[in-house]
Amino acid sequence: MTSSHKNLAAIFSPTGVLRASINVGNPILARLDEAGNAVGVSVDLAGAFAEELGLPLELRVFKSAGESVAAVSEGRADFGFFAIDPLRAEQLAFTEPYVLIQGCYLVREDSHLSSIDQVDQPGLALVVGKGSAYDLHLTRELKHATIIRSPTSPTVVDTFLAERADVAAGVKQQLEFDTTRFPGLRLLPGRFMEIRQAMGVPHAYGKDAAECLRRFVDRAKASGFVAKAIKRHGIVGATVPG
């Protein structure tokens, strides 16, 4: 290991172990397998980054994006995988996105809503995962609809049904899966946002750490590592930006 790699390893791993924050609330990034272990694209990237730095890896696994962000922001993990958002950028330095995914709306089949531009209405209730990129985005953008926050993104549709809300917001693939769990639901056409999934490190770790992580993501995309991981984990609907 070169002296520069040793310095970066020390910056990224003040505890001697590289701690990766993994959010299993977004199935595009990671999930728990039958044995309860985190697997997915973000786990593969975390392993490759630890190997590059020559550090042992520890996965800190969380059920929601909010918990995952907090772990890195509060120093309980060294880096993580997040949707880029201005509020999060106050605490974290982001790489360029390695995956693009769509944020969509789900309604009941008999809903009067037929397009995404009809959602922001007085008296309309919308459910979103607490602390998710969709929560942050819609909190800024919606002026009239009421936002109800589900504990995690995978429980959004359950909360939507329990609360008799009008709209559920989330990752397109998760919502599509939920239409197979519950009859009588449909997605509104189009997307209300494009989510740019990136890696992030605390600003406190300094510019060298942020640049190191940025270069790693650039190489992972250019080499085909990300695309192969998406295919290996059977992820549909996610694209690797150029």
C-alpha positions in Angstrom: 0.0 0.0 0.0 1.4 3.4 -0.9 1.7 6.2 1.6 -1.2 8.1 0.0 -3.4 5.0 0.3 -2.3 4.6 4.0 -3.3 8.2 4.6 -6.7 7.8 3.0 -7.3 4.6 4.8 -6.6 6.4 8.1 -9.0 9.2 7.2 -11.7 6.9 6.1 -11.3 4.5 9.0 -10.6 6.3 12.3 -11.6 3.1 14.1 -9.3 0.8 12.0 -12.4 -0.8 10.3 -14.2 0.7 7.4 -17.9 1.1 8.4 -20.4 1.2 5.6 -23.9 2.4 6.2 -26.3 0.2 4.2 -30.0 1.0 3.7 -32.1 -2.1 3.1 -35.2 0.0 2.8 -34.5 0.6 -0.9 -34.5 -2.8 -2.7 -32.7 -1.2 -5.7 -29.6 -0.7 -3.5 -29.7 -3.5 -0.9 -32.0 -6.1 0.8 -31.8 -8.8 3.4 -31.4 -12.3 2.1 -33.0 -15.4 3.6 -30.2 -15.7 6.2 -30.7 -12.0 7.2 -27.5 -10.8 5.5 -27.4 -7.5 3.5 -26.8 -8.1 -0.2 -27.1 -5.9 -3.2 -25.4 -3.3 -5.4 -24.4 -1.0 -2.5 -22.9 -4.0 -0.5 -20.8 -5.0 -3.6 -19.6 -1.4 -3.9 -18.7 -1.2 -0.2 -16.7 -4.4 -0.5 -14.8 -3.2 -3.5 -14.0 0.1 -1.9 -12.8 -1.5 1.3 -10.6 -3.9 -0.8 -9.2 -0.9 -2.6 -8.2 0.8 0.6 -6.9 -2.4 2.1 -9.3 -2.2 5.1 -11.6 -4.7 6.8 -15.3 -3.9 6.2 -18.1 -3.7 8.6 -21.7 -3.2 7.4 -23.9 -1.0 9.5 -27.4 -2.1 8.2 -30.5 0.2 8.6 -34.1 -0.2 7.6 -34.6 3.4 6.3 -32.7 6.1 4.4 -33.1 8.5 7.3 -31.4 6.1 9.8 -28.6 5.4 7.2 -27.9 9.1 6.7 -27.9 9.8 10.4 -25.4 7.0 11.0 -22.8 8.7 8.7 -23.6 12.3 9.7 -23.2 11.4 13.4 -20.0 9.4 13.0 -21.4 5.9 13.5 -20.4 5.0 10.0 -17.7 6.2 7.6 -19.6 6.4 4.3 -22.9 5.3 2.8 -25.2 5.1 -0.2 -27.8 7.9 -0.5 -30.0 9.8 -2.9 -28.4 13.2 -3.5 -30.4 15.9 -1.8 -29.6 19.5 -0.9 -30.4 19.0 2.8 -28.2 16.0 3.1 -25.4 17.8 1.2 -25.1 20.1 4.3 -23.5 17.2 6.1 -22.2 14.9 3.4 -20.0 15.2 0.3 -21.5 13.2 -2.6 -20.0 11.5 -5.5 -21.6 11.6 -8.9 -24.6 9.2 -9.1 -23.9 5.6 -9.9 -27.5 4.6 -10.4 -30.6 6.5 -11.5 -34.1 5.4 -10.4 -37.6 6.8 -10.6 -39.9 8.1 -7.9 -43.5 7.4 -8.7 -47.0 7.6 -7.3 -49.5 4.8 -6.6 -53.2 5.1 -6.2 -56.3 2.9 -6.0 -57.8 1.7 -9.2 -60.9 3.7 -8.6 -59.0 6.9 -7.8 -60.0 10.1 -9.7 -56.3 10.9 -10.1 -54.9 10.1 -13.6 -51.7 12.2 -13.7 -48.9 13.2 -11.4 -49.7 16.9 -11.8 -53.1 16.3 -10.1 -51.6 15.1 -6.8 -50.9 18.4 -5.0 -54.4 19.3 -4.0 -56.0 20.5 -0.7 -57.5 17.7 1.2 -55.4 15.0 -0.5 -53.2 12.8 1.8 -50.0 11.3 0.5 -47.8 8.7 2.2 -44.0 8.6 1.9 -41.2 6.9 3.8 -39.9 9.0 6.6 -36.5 10.7 5.9 -36.3 9.2 2.3 -35.3 11.3 -0.7 -38.9 11.4 -1.7 -39.9 12.8 1.7 -37.3 15.5 1.5 -38.2 16.4 -2.1 -42.0 16.3 -1.6 -41.8 18.3 1.6 -40.2 21.1 -0.4 -42.4 20.8 -3.5 -45.9 20.0 -2.3 -47.9 23.1 -1.3 -51.4 21.8 -0.7 -51.5 18.0 -0.1 -50.9 16.6 3.4 -47.9 14.3 3.8 -48.2 11.2 6.1 -44.8 9.6 6.9 -44.5 5.8 7.1 -41.7 4.5 9.3 -39.8 3.1 6.2 -40.1 3.1 2.4 -41.1 -0.6 2.2 -44.1 0.0 4.5 -45.5 3.0 2.6 -48.3 1.1 0.8 -49.2 -0.7 4.1 -49.6 2.7 5.7 -51.3 4.1 2.7 -54.0 1.4 3.0 -54.2 1.6 6.8 -54.6 5.4 6.8 -57.0 5.3 3.8 -54.7 7.9 2.1 -55.1 9.0 -1.5 -51.5 8.5 -2.9 -48.4 6.5 -2.0 -45.0 7.8 -3.2 -41.8 5.7 -3.6 -39.4 3.8 -5.7 -41.1 2.5 -8.9 -40.0 -1.1 -8.4 -41.2 -1.2 -4.8 -44.6 0.2 -5.8 -44.9 -2.2 -8.7 -44.1 -5.1 -6.3 -46.8 -3.8 -3.9 -49.4 -4.0 -6.6 -48.8 -7.7 -6.7 -49.3 -7.9 -2.9 -52.5 -5.9 -2.8 -55.2 -6.0 -5.6 -56.9 -2.9 -6.8 -53.9 -0.6 -7.0 -52.2 1.1 -10.0 -49.3 3.5 -10.7 -49.8 6.9 -12.1 -48.0 7.3 -15.4 -44.6 9.0 -15.4 -42.4 10.0 -12.5 -42.4 12.9 -10.0 -38.6 12.8 -9.6 -35.5 11.1 -10.8 -33.4 9.9 -7.9 -29.7 10.1 -8.2 -28.1 7.5 -6.0 -24.6 8.3 -4.9 -22.0 7.5 -2.3 -21.4 10.0 0.4 -18.8 10.8 3.1 -18.9 13.4 5.9 -17.5 16.8 5.0 -15.5 16.4 8.3 -13.4 13.7 6.6 -12.0 16.4 4.2 -11.6 17.0 0.5 -9.1 14.2 -0.1 -11.6 11.6 1.2 -14.4 13.1 -0.9 -12.2 13.1 -4.0 -11.1 9.5 -3.4 -14.7 8.3 -3.1 -15.6 10.3 -6.3 -12.8 8.7 -8.3 -13.8 5.2 -7.0 -17.4 5.7 -8.2 -16.2 7.0 -11.6 -14.0 3.9 -12.0 -16.8 1.5 -10.9 -19.1 2.9 -13.5 -16.6 3.1 -16.3 -15.3 -0.5 -15.7 -18.8 -1.9 -15.9 -18.7 -3.0 -12.2 -22.0 -1.2 -11.3 -23.8 -2.5 -14.4 -22.7 -6.1 -13.7 -23.8 -5.8 -10.1 -27.3 -4.5 -11.2 -27.6 -7.5 -13.5 -26.2 -10.0 -10.9 -28.8 -8.9 -8.3 -31.7 -9.0 -10.8 -32.5 -5.3 -10.5 -34.9 -4.0 -13.2 -35.5 -0.3 -14.0 -32.2 1.2 -12.7 -29.8 2.8 -15.1 -26.1 3.6 -14.8 -25.5 7.3 -15.8 -22.7 8.0 -18.2 
